[in-house]
C-alpha cells in the first residue's frame, strides 16, 4: 500500500500536522511511519505536542522532544491548574 501524505497546519507558530492516508489500515505502514516521524521531529528540535498536550498513545514519545525537567514542570502546571484532572482528561504525561 502506498500512503498519501499531506502536511497542513499553522506554520506561523510552528505547528505542522501530517495526514497519512492509505486505502485501508496497514500495520506495516504505521510501524514504519511513526518512528520515522518522531525521530525527524527530535532531530529538528521540534515537539510532538502542542498547546493541547499529548494523548495516551503518544506519551512514550514525549521524551524525544521534551527534557525530563520540562515534562516535570509541565506536569506541575497541570496539577496546579487542574487539580481534579477534568480538563483534557485524555491528554497525559508519562509517569
Number of C-alpha atoms within 10 A of each C-alpha: 11 9 15 10 11 10 9 11 11 9 9 7 7 11 15 14 13 11 11 14 15 13 9 8 10 12 9 9 15 13 10 10 13 11 12 11 13 19 15 12 15 18 11 10 12 16 17 22 17 10 6 9 17 20 17 12 10 17 17 13 18 21 15 18 20 18 11 13 9 12 17 15 12 14 16 13 12 16 12 10 11 13 11 10 14 8 11 12 10 13 16 18 18 16 8
